[in-house]
Amino acid sequence: MNALTEGDLNGDGLMDLVMLGENSLHFIAQQADHTLADPERIPYSGKIKAVQILDINRDSRRDLHSS
């Protein structure tokens, strides 16, 4: 993995993880019992060096930003 970030990405009030791999992102949701769900692989093309979870458009919902 090349990068790791955490934040509430799915809006459930729990901290989730996003890991940056070579050709994919891996989203890992925290479940209600505070265990981690199985990773969801999200393939991408191009070059991504960093990921962040933040509210880009000020709608009070977290967004995933990559650069």
HELIX and SHEET records of a PDB file:
SHEET    1   A 4 ALA A   3  GLY A   7  0                                        
SHEET    2   A 4 ASP A  16  LEU A  20 -1                                        
SHEET    3   A 4 SER A  24  ILE A  28 -1                                        
SHEET    4   A 4 GLU A  40  PRO A  43 -1                                        
SHEET    1   B 2 VAL A  51  LEU A  54  0                                        
SHEET    2   B 2 ASP A  63  SER A  66 -1                                        
END                                                                             
